[in-house]
Amino acid sequence: MALTSKLFFIFLFSIFISSVSSFKTQHPLDPLSPYELMQIQSIVKNSLSSSKTSLITFHYVGLDEPDKPLVRSWLSKPKSKPPPRRALAITRFNKQTHEFIINLSSKPFSIISTKVYKDYGYPTLGGDEQTSAILLPLKYGPFIDSVKSRGLNLSAVVCSSFTVGWFGEESNKRVIKLQCYHMNDTVNLYLLPIEGIKIVVDLDEMKIVEYVDSERVPVPKSEGTDYRLSEQKPPFGPRINGAAILQPNGPGFTIDGHTIKWVNWVFHLAFDARVGPVISLATIYDQEKHKHRSVMYRGHVSELFVPYQDPTEDYYYKTFFDCGEFGFGLLAVSLVPEADCPNNAVFMDGYLAGQDGSPVKIPNVFCIFERHSGDVMWRHTEFGIPNITITESRPEVSLVVRMVATIGNYDHILDWEFKPSGSIKVQVGLSGILEVKATEYTHSEEIHEEVPGTLLADNTIGLNHDHFLTYRLDLDIDGVENSLVKQNMVTKRVVNGKTPRKSYWTVESETAKTESEGKIKLGQKPAALVFVNPNKKTKYGNSHGYRLIPGPLAHPLLVEDDYPQIRGAFTNYNVWITPYNKSEIWAGGRYVDQSRGQDTLAVWSLRNREIDNKDIVLWYVIGIHHIPCQEDFPLMPTLSAGFEIRPTNFFEFNPVLKVIPPKLVNIHNSNP
């Protein structure tokens, strides 16, 4: 046996031993292990082995979430038998989409069910097939001629893949479009598009099926576009002073498998190929009640809708659904220590199934760290007592879980932040490179027509676009049965004439009874949204609850019968409330590529189910209208948005009143 074969065998054997040894204590919400992924690959391939001429490709392999009542029952008796462990595998074979549910609790693993999906839409694109597709033009005669006719160097051309969407066609093949770029002395390819060339690739046939060369537009210049530090030239920007976080006793949190414990929080962290980080079973310890209380059963990104606002022939189709079409987990990147994450961060690896079904490791896919932000947790200075000044202040320290997904030109920084006060902050940071369109313009005064963006550099227009990031939060506020209470702030006039005041506002609360009452466009009227457990009260009679603190608001500006908005109708409201349903996970549907909007959150909610005192799910849409500016060029400073859920009558009093602040760490600095 060759040395490489021996090493590979040892690797597989070590995975097998570690998987078997941990099988008895495996958490039911743990992500699939490398051993499980290998077994799933083998089982699926064997079941489809009747034809050796067709290639089997894997497009999603993940945990088939156990039934929630079974998980809750197991949590109450953790030494009991865990819920059945199953996996969902979505594959392509013989130009058909196959779904498998696989039993991972039996030995050997076995297929529980399988079916061929025949409705509209296709699964998440595979990485290998996109790589194969973008290489096709470089050996395609008409494209080579087009490049030469433009005076460009073929060896400097790189192409990228884009989904085509759906625009009323009766039938669709599984195709993508390619756009190519000319890397002229820069690695910032996305700023150098070659315009006027249309390339359509059939992924099942893996060949170019449509090619059009229609116009000539100058490729933008490359000067000043390279973002690598080694390529920068004077004058340089400011030098940021060095800083470090010292924790002499090590991190203040512990990680046991995928369960993280920090201060008064305990939660489970898993990695998913489609949505990235999944936070489950988040509970917070109540020092007065001497127990952990549930806040969130499961939370994760559900979909990201990014419609560009150029309706012309070459750009109209750029209306992307990044989770369902490309996969946040599939395109997660390894985090860079002391750049993506501070020096006190602890890293976790992630595993997913490659396009051939083999386990793929993403090192450092998550980082977990305590954030010493310099903010204030709470404070007060008292001057009111004669001859006495009292000041009490506590520094804010929180725990952050971070992942970065790079979808083509854009980088998405996903943060979950837990605070000792009981708040959970969710934030996305957007960075990377703008989607641009080449143009003949070099100055804004030359433009006498409507353009779909901003002139950022010579021959370069940054395209207007939106980001609608939808989160799914299965909140369990102190238990499963919850309700949404709208605390409407109503202005009233003083009518008794007993004081000089003429008006005031008061709260008039209403409880949403059905899904239609749980659809909310924020900003239309003043109101606070509180998720309460109506069955649990404080000693003063207030329902235990968590309040939604929205971030900056944005609503869709496309007309509702526009094809992209039909598919992205789940962004029509900022807030949706649905009853828990295990199958309603992805807001854009299971099969998003070329879908017709037939299986989305907006469709599910049409059933108008009851949501009062039920096991309910909060869907929150972060919206950003992005008008590019010159500061976004050639690489965009991070733009962040998010929201927070905050305890509201959940505790009997301030839960961080008695918090013990961190000890000071004295640092001897020898520098003057």
C-alpha positions in Angstrom: 0.0 0.0 0.0 1.4 3.4 -1.0 2.2 5.9 1.8 -0.6 8.3 0.7 -3.1 5.4 0.7 -2.0 4.4 4.2 -2.4 8.0 5.5 -5.8 8.2 3.9 -6.8 5.0 5.6 -5.6 6.2 8.9 -7.6 9.4 8.5 -10.8 7.5 7.7 -10.2 5.1 10.6 -9.6 8.0 13.0 -12.9 9.6 11.9 -14.7 6.3 12.3 -13.3 5.7 15.8 -14.1 9.3 17.0 -17.6 9.1 15.5 -18.4 5.7 17.1 -16.9 6.8 20.5 -19.1 9.9 20.6 -22.2 8.2 19.1 -23.8 7.5 22.4 -23.5 11.0 23.7 -24.2 12.8 20.4 -26.5 15.8 20.8 -29.6 15.4 18.6 -29.0 18.8 17.0 -25.3 18.3 16.2 -24.3 18.8 12.6 -23.5 15.8 10.5 -20.0 14.4 11.2 -17.5 13.5 8.5 -18.2 9.8 9.2 -21.9 10.3 8.7 -21.3 12.3 5.5 -19.2 9.4 4.1 -21.8 6.9 5.0 -24.6 9.0 3.4 -22.5 9.3 0.3 -22.1 5.6 0.1 -25.7 4.8 0.7 -27.0 7.3 -1.8 -24.6 6.2 -4.5 -25.4 2.5 -4.0 -29.1 3.2 -4.3 -28.6 4.9 -7.6 -26.0 2.6 -9.0 -28.3 0.9 -11.6 -26.9 3.3 -14.2 -23.2 3.8 -14.3 -23.4 6.3 -17.1 -25.0 9.1 -15.1 -23.1 11.2 -12.5 -24.6 11.6 -9.1 -24.1 15.1 -7.6 -24.8 16.2 -4.1 -26.4 19.6 -3.6 -27.4 19.6 0.0 -26.7 17.2 2.8 -27.7 18.2 6.3 -29.5 17.2 9.5 -33.1 16.5 9.1 -34.2 18.3 12.2 -35.8 16.0 14.8 -39.4 16.6 15.8 -39.3 19.4 18.4 -41.5 17.6 21.0 -39.0 14.7 20.9 -36.0 17.0 21.5 -37.8 18.8 24.3 -38.6 15.4 25.9 -35.0 14.3 25.6 -33.8 17.6 27.2 -36.0 16.9 30.2 -34.4 13.5 30.5 -31.0 13.8 28.8 -30.0 10.2 29.8 -32.9 8.8 27.9 -32.8 7.6 24.4 -32.2 10.5 22.0 -34.7 11.3 19.2 -34.1 9.5 15.9 -31.2 11.0 14.0 -31.9 11.6 10.3 -30.3 13.3 7.4 -31.7 15.0 4.3 -29.8 14.6 1.1 -30.7 16.3 -2.1 -29.0 15.1 -5.3 -29.1 15.3 -9.1 -29.1 12.1 -11.1 -30.3 11.5 -14.7 -31.3 15.2 -14.9 -33.7 14.7 -12.0 -33.7 16.0 -8.4 -33.7 13.2 -5.8 -34.5 13.6 -2.1 -33.4 11.1 0.5 -34.2 10.8 4.2 -31.6 8.6 5.8 -31.8 7.0 9.2 -28.6 7.6 11.1 -29.8 5.9 14.3 -29.7 2.4 12.9 -26.5 0.4 12.3 -25.9 0.3 9.4 -27.5 3.5 8.3 -30.5 3.0 6.0 -32.7 5.0 3.6 -36.1 5.8 5.1 -37.7 7.4 2.1 -36.8 8.7 -1.3 -38.6 10.7 -4.0 -38.0 12.5 -7.2 -38.9 16.2 -7.0 -40.9 17.3 -10.1 -42.2 20.8 -9.2 -40.6 24.1 -10.2 -37.1 25.0 -9.2 -33.7 23.4 -8.8 -31.4 22.7 -5.8 -28.5 24.8 -4.7 -25.7 25.0 -7.2 -22.7 22.8 -6.8 -19.2 24.2 -6.5 -17.6 21.8 -8.9 -20.1 22.3 -11.7 -19.8 26.1 -11.4 -16.0 25.7 -11.7 -16.4 23.5 -14.8 -18.9 26.0 -16.3 -16.7 29.1 -16.0 -13.9 27.4 -17.8 -16.0 26.6 -20.9 -15.7 30.0 -22.6 -11.9 29.9 -22.5 -12.0 27.0 -25.0 -15.0 28.2 -26.9 -14.1 29.6 -30.4 -16.7 32.4 -30.6 -15.8 33.7 -27.2 -12.0 33.6 -28.0 -12.8 35.6 -31.1 -14.8 38.1 -29.1 -11.9 38.6 -26.7 -9.4 39.1 -29.5 -11.7 41.5 -31.3 -11.7 43.7 -28.1 -7.9 43.7 -28.0 -8.0 41.8 -24.7 -5.6 39.0 -23.4 -7.4 35.7 -23.1 -5.0 34.5 -20.4 -6.2 37.4 -18.2 -9.9 36.5 -18.6 -11.9 35.0 -15.7 -15.6 34.2 -15.8 -18.2 33.9 -13.0 -21.5 32.1 -12.7 -24.9 33.7 -12.1 -28.3 32.2 -11.7 -30.9 33.2 -14.3 -34.1 33.6 -12.1 -37.5 33.1 -13.6 -39.4 35.7 -15.7 -42.6 34.0 -16.8 -41.1 31.2 -18.9 -43.3 28.1 -19.3 -40.4 25.7 -19.0 -36.8 25.9 -17.9 -33.7 23.9 -18.2 -31.1 23.9 -15.5 -28.9 26.7 -16.9 -26.8 29.5 -15.6 -25.4 32.7 -17.2 -21.7 33.6 -17.2 -20.2 37.0 -17.1 -16.5 37.4 -17.8 -13.9 39.9 -16.6 -10.5 41.0 -17.8 -8.0 41.0 -14.9 -5.6 43.6 -16.2 -2.8 43.9 -13.6 -5.3 43.5 -10.7 -7.0 40.7 -8.8 -10.1 42.8 -8.4 -11.8 41.1 -11.4 -15.4 42.2 -10.5 -14.6 45.8 -11.4 -13.5 44.9 -14.9 -16.5 43.4 -16.7 -16.4 42.6 -20.4 -19.8 43.9 -21.6 -22.0 42.9 -24.4 -21.5 39.1 -24.3 -24.2 36.7 -23.3 -23.2 33.2 -22.3 -25.7 30.5 -21.2 -24.5 27.2 -19.9 -26.7 24.0 -19.5 -25.4 22.5 -16.3 -26.8 19.0 -17.0 -25.1 18.9 -20.4 -22.2 21.1 -19.3 -22.0 23.0 -22.5 -22.6 26.5 -23.8 -26.1 26.5 -25.3 -26.5 30.2 -26.1 -23.9 32.8 -27.1 -24.5 36.4 -28.2 -21.9 39.1 -28.8 -23.9 42.3 -29.2 -21.9 45.4 -28.4 -18.6 47.0 -27.4 -18.1 48.9 -24.2 -14.6 49.8 -22.9 -13.4 47.6 -20.1 -12.8 49.9 -17.0 -9.2 50.7 -16.1 -7.5 48.7 -13.4 -5.5 51.4 -11.9 -6.2 51.8 -8.2 -8.5 48.8 -8.0 -6.2 46.2 -6.3 -7.0 45.8 -2.6 -4.0 43.8 -1.5 -1.8 45.5 1.0 1.4 44.5 -0.9 0.1 46.4 -4.0 -0.7 49.7 -2.3 1.4 52.8 -3.1 2.0 56.0 -1.1 0.4 58.0 0.3 -0.8 55.4 2.7 -3.7 55.7 5.0 -3.5 56.1 8.8 -1.8 53.4 10.8 -4.1 51.9 13.4 -2.6 51.5 16.9 -2.1 48.0 18.1 -4.3 46.5 20.7 -4.8 43.2 22.4 -7.3 41.6 24.8 -5.6 39.8 27.7 -7.4 37.0 29.5 -4.9 35.6 32.0 -7.3 32.8 33.0 -8.2 31.9 29.4 -11.6 32.4 27.8 -14.6 32.9 29.9 -16.7 30.4 28.0 -16.5 26.6 27.6 -17.3 24.5 24.6 -18.4 20.9 25.1 -18.9 19.4 21.6 -21.2 22.0 20.1 -22.7 23.3 23.4 -21.3 26.7 24.5 -21.6 28.0 28.1 -20.8 31.6 28.9 -21.7 33.6 32.0 -25.5 33.0 32.3 -26.0 31.7 28.7 -26.1 28.1 27.3 -26.7 27.4 23.7 -25.9 24.9 20.9 -24.0 25.9 17.8 -24.1 23.9 14.5 -22.9 24.5 11.0 -25.3 24.0 8.0 -24.3 23.9 4.3 -27.2 26.1 3.3 -27.6 28.7 6.1 -24.3 28.6 7.9 -24.5 29.1 11.7 -27.5 27.6 13.5 -28.1 28.7 17.2 -30.3 26.3 19.1 -31.6 25.8 22.7 -30.5 29.2 23.9 -31.3 29.5 27.6 -30.4 32.0 30.2 -29.8 31.4 33.9 -32.1 33.3 36.3 -30.2 33.8 39.6 -33.5 34.5 41.5 -35.3 31.4 40.2 -32.1 29.3 40.3 -32.8 27.7 36.9 -32.1 28.1 33.2 -35.1 29.6 31.2 -35.6 29.1 27.5 -35.4 32.0 25.1 -34.9 30.6 21.6 -35.3 27.0 20.4 -33.6 27.6 17.0 -32.4 30.6 15.0 -30.6 31.1 11.7 -30.5 33.0 8.5 -33.2 31.7 6.2 -32.7 33.5 2.9 -31.0 36.6 1.4 -32.7 38.3 -1.6 -30.5 40.7 -3.6 -32.3 42.3 -6.5 -30.2 44.6 -8.7 -31.9 47.5 -10.3 -30.7 47.4 -13.9 -33.6 46.3 -16.1 -31.5 46.1 -19.3 -31.0 42.9 -21.3 -27.6 42.1 -19.9 -28.5 42.7 -16.2 -32.2 42.2 -15.6 -31.8 38.6 -14.4 -29.5 39.6 -11.5 -31.9 39.1 -8.7 -30.2 36.6 -6.4 -31.3 34.3 -3.5 -27.9 33.6 -2.0 -28.8 31.0 0.5 -31.1 28.9 -1.7 -29.1 29.3 -4.9 -25.5 29.3 -3.7 -25.5 28.4 0.0 -24.1 30.5 2.9 -22.4 27.4 4.4 -21.2 26.1 1.0 -19.4 29.4 0.5 -18.3 30.0 4.1 -14.6 30.9 4.4 -11.9 30.2 6.9 -11.7 33.1 9.3 -8.3 34.9 9.7 -7.1 35.1 13.3 -6.5 38.7 14.5 -8.2 40.1 11.4 -11.6 38.6 11.1 -11.6 37.8 14.8 -9.7 39.3 17.8 -6.8 37.6 19.4 -8.9 36.1 22.2 -11.1 34.2 19.8 -11.6 30.4 19.8 -12.2 28.7 16.5 -14.4 25.8 15.3 -14.2 23.8 12.1 -17.2 22.9 9.9 -17.9 20.0 7.7 -20.1 19.7 4.6 -20.7 17.4 1.7 -18.8 18.3 -1.5 -20.5 17.9 -4.8 -19.4 14.3 -5.0 -20.7 13.7 -1.5 -17.3 13.4 0.2 -16.7 15.3 3.5 -15.1 18.7 3.1 -13.6 20.4 6.1 -13.7 24.2 6.4 -11.1 25.1 9.0 -12.0 28.0 11.4 -15.5 28.4 10.0 -16.7 29.9 13.3 -15.0 32.1 15.8 -16.3 32.6 19.3 -15.0 35.5 21.5 -15.8 37.7 24.4 -16.2 41.3 23.1 -14.8 44.0 25.4 -16.3 46.8 23.4 -15.6 49.7 25.8 -19.4 50.2 26.0 -21.2 50.7 29.3 -23.5 47.9 30.5 -25.2 50.3 33.0 -24.2 53.3 35.1 -25.4 56.1 37.2 -23.8 59.2 38.9 -25.8 60.6 41.8 -25.4 64.3 42.7 -28.7 64.7 44.4 -27.6 63.7 47.9 -26.0 66.7 49.7 -22.2 66.4 50.2 -22.1 63.0 48.5 -21.3 61.9 44.9 -21.9 58.3 44.0 -20.8 56.7 40.7 -21.5 53.1 39.8 -20.6 51.8 36.3 -20.3 48.4 34.7 -18.4 47.6 31.5 -20.3 45.9 28.7 -18.9 42.4 27.8 -20.7 40.1 25.4 -20.1 36.8 23.6 -20.0 36.8 19.8 -20.3 33.9 17.4 -19.1 34.8 13.9 -19.0 33.3 10.4 -18.2 34.9 7.0 -19.8 33.8 3.7 -18.4 35.1 0.5 -20.9 34.9 -2.4 -19.0 36.0 -5.4 -18.2 39.7 -5.0 -19.9 40.2 -1.6 -18.7 39.2 1.8 -21.3 38.6 4.5 -20.2 38.8 8.2 -22.8 37.1 10.3 -22.7 37.8 14.0 -24.8 36.5 16.9 -24.1 38.4 20.1 -25.2 37.3 23.6 -25.3 39.8 26.4 -25.5 39.1 30.2 -28.6 41.2 30.4 -30.5 38.6 28.3 -30.4 40.4 25.0 -29.5 38.7 21.7 -28.2 41.0 19.0 -28.2 39.7 15.4 -26.1 41.6 12.9 -24.9 41.2 9.3 -21.9 43.2 7.9 -21.6 43.7 4.2 -18.2 44.2 2.6 -16.4 43.0 -0.6 -16.7 44.4 -4.1 -19.6 46.2 -5.7 -21.4 44.8 -8.8 -20.5 47.2 -11.5 -21.4 47.9 -15.1 -19.0 49.2 -17.7 -19.9 52.4 -19.5 -18.5 55.0 -21.8 -18.9 57.7 -19.3 -16.0 59.2 -17.4 -17.7 62.1 -15.7 -21.2 62.6 -14.2 -21.7 65.7 -16.4 -21.6 63.5 -19.5 -24.7 61.6 -18.3 -28.0 62.8 -19.8 -30.0 59.7 -19.4 -31.2 57.5 -16.6 -28.5 55.2 -15.2 -29.0 52.3 -12.8 -26.4 53.5 -10.3 -23.5 55.8 -9.5 -20.4 56.7 -11.6 -17.6 55.6 -9.4 -14.6 55.7 -11.7 -13.7 55.9 -15.4 -16.2 53.7 -17.3 -17.6 52.3 -14.1 -21.1 52.4 -12.7 -21.9 50.8 -9.4 -25.3 49.3 -9.7 -28.2 50.2 -7.3 -29.4 47.1 -5.4 -31.1 45.8 -2.3 -30.2 43.3 0.5 -33.1 41.6 2.2 -31.8 39.2 4.8 -34.5 37.0 6.3 -33.9 35.4 9.7 -36.0 32.6 11.2 -36.2 32.6 15.0 -38.2 29.9 16.7 -38.6 31.7 20.0 -39.6 29.8 23.1 -40.0 32.6 25.7 -40.0 30.7 29.0 -41.8 27.8 27.2 -43.4 26.8 23.9 -46.7 28.6 24.0 -46.1 32.2 23.0 -48.0 35.2 21.6 -47.2 38.4 19.7 -48.5 41.5 21.5 -48.5 44.8 19.6 -48.0 47.6 22.1 -49.5 50.5 20.1 -48.6 54.0 21.2 -51.6 56.1 20.8 -51.7 59.9 21.1 -54.6 61.2 23.2 -55.8 64.7 24.0 -56.3 65.9 27.6 -60.0 66.7 27.9 -60.6 67.3 31.6 -58.9 70.7 31.6 -57.3 70.1 35.0 -53.7 70.7 33.8 -52.1 72.8 31.1 -51.1 69.7 29.1 -53.0 69.2 25.9 -51.9 65.7 24.9 -50.0 62.6 25.9 -49.5 59.1 24.5 -50.5 55.8 26.1 -50.2 52.1 25.2 -53.1 50.1 23.8 -52.1 46.5 23.5 -53.5 44.0 21.0 -52.6 40.3 20.6 -52.2 38.9 17.1 -54.6 36.0 16.7 -53.8 34.8 13.2 -50.9 34.9 10.7 -52.5 37.8 8.8 -52.3 39.9 12.0 -48.7 38.9 12.5 -47.6 40.4 9.2 -46.2 43.8 10.0 -44.6 46.6 8.0 -42.5 48.4 10.6 -42.5 52.2 10.7 -46.1 52.7 9.6 -47.3 53.4 13.2 -45.5 53.7 16.6 -45.6 50.3 18.3 -43.5 47.9 20.3 -43.6 44.2 19.4 -43.3 41.9 22.4 -43.3 38.1 22.3 -44.8 36.9 25.5 -45.7 33.7 27.3 -49.2 34.5 28.4 -49.1 31.6 30.8 -46.2 32.9 32.8 -46.4 36.1 34.9 -44.1 38.1 37.1 -45.1 38.6 40.7 -46.7 41.9 39.5 -48.8 40.3 36.9 -46.8 41.1 33.7 -46.4 38.4 31.1 -42.9 37.1 30.6 -41.6 38.5 27.3 -38.9 39.6 24.9 -39.2 42.7 22.8 -38.1 43.2 19.2 -35.7 46.1 18.7 -35.6 46.7 15.0 -32.7 48.1 13.1 -32.8 50.5 10.1 -35.9 49.8 8.1 -36.3 49.2 4.3 -39.2 47.9 2.3 -39.2 46.4 -1.2 -39.6 49.0 -4.0 -40.3 46.5 -6.8 -44.0 46.1 -7.8 -45.5 43.0 -6.3 -46.2 41.4 -9.7 -42.6 41.7 -10.9 -41.2 38.2 -11.2 -38.3 38.7 -8.8 -40.7 40.1 -6.2 -43.1 37.2 -6.7 -40.2 34.9 -5.8 -39.1 37.2 -3.0 -42.6 38.0 -1.6 -41.3 37.0 1.9 -39.7 40.4 2.0 -43.1 42.2 1.6 -43.2 42.6 5.4 -40.5 43.2 8.0 -42.1 40.8 10.5 -44.0 37.6 9.9 -45.3 35.2 12.6 -46.1 31.6 11.8 -46.9 28.6 13.9 -44.0 26.2 14.2 -43.8 23.8 11.3 -40.7 21.6 10.9 -40.9 21.8 7.1 -41.0 25.6 7.0 -37.3 26.4 7.3 -36.2 28.3 4.2 -38.2 31.4 3.4 -37.6 31.1 -0.3 -38.6 27.5 -0.5 -36.5 24.3 -0.7 -35.8 24.7 -4.4 -35.0 28.3 -5.1 -33.0 28.3 -8.3 -35.6 29.2 -11.1 -38.5 28.8 -8.6 -41.7 30.5 -9.3 -42.5 31.6 -5.7 -44.8 28.7 -5.2 -43.1 27.5 -2.0 -42.3 30.5 0.2 -43.1 32.1 3.6 -45.6 34.3 1.8 -47.4 31.3 0.5 -47.4 29.3 3.7 -48.8 32.3 5.7 -51.9 32.5 3.4 -53.4 29.6 5.4 -53.9 32.3 8.1 -53.3 29.8 10.9 -53.8 30.7 14.6 -50.7 32.1 16.4 -52.1 33.1 19.8 -50.7 31.1 22.7 -49.1 28.7 20.2 -45.6 27.5 19.4 -44.7 30.4 17.1 -41.8 31.4 14.8 -40.6 35.0 14.2 -39.3 35.8 10.8 -37.5 39.1 10.6 -36.3 40.8 7.4 -33.3 43.1 7.5 -33.6 45.4 4.6 -30.9 47.7 3.0 -31.3 49.9 -0.1 -27.8 50.3 -1.4 -27.0 53.3 -3.5 -23.2 52.9 -4.3 -20.9 55.8 -3.6 -17.2 56.5 -4.3 -16.2 55.4 -0.8 -17.4 51.9 -1.8 -14.7 51.7 -4.5 -12.6 49.7 -5.1 -13.5 47.7 -2.0 -16.4 48.5 0.3 -16.0 49.4 4.0 -18.3 47.2 6.1 -21.9 48.3 6.2 -23.8 46.7 9.1 -27.4 46.3 10.0 -29.3 44.1 12.4 -31.8 43.8 15.2 -32.1 42.8 18.8 -34.4 40.8 21.0 -34.4 42.1 24.6 -36.0 40.9 27.8 -39.3 42.7 28.7 -40.8 41.6 32.0 -38.9 38.4 31.6 -37.0 39.0 34.9 -38.3 40.4 38.2 -35.6 43.1 38.1 -32.4 44.1 36.3 -30.6 40.8 35.7 -27.2 42.5 35.7 -27.6 44.7 38.8 -25.4 42.3 40.7 -22.9 41.5 37.9 -19.3 41.2 39.0 -17.1 43.4 36.7 -13.9 41.9 35.3 -10.7 42.4 37.2 -8.3 44.9 35.9 -5.3 43.4 34.1 -2.1 45.5 34.6 0.2 45.7 31.6 3.7 46.9 32.0 4.6 49.0 28.9 8.3 49.7 28.5 7.7 52.1 25.6 7.7 55.8 26.4 
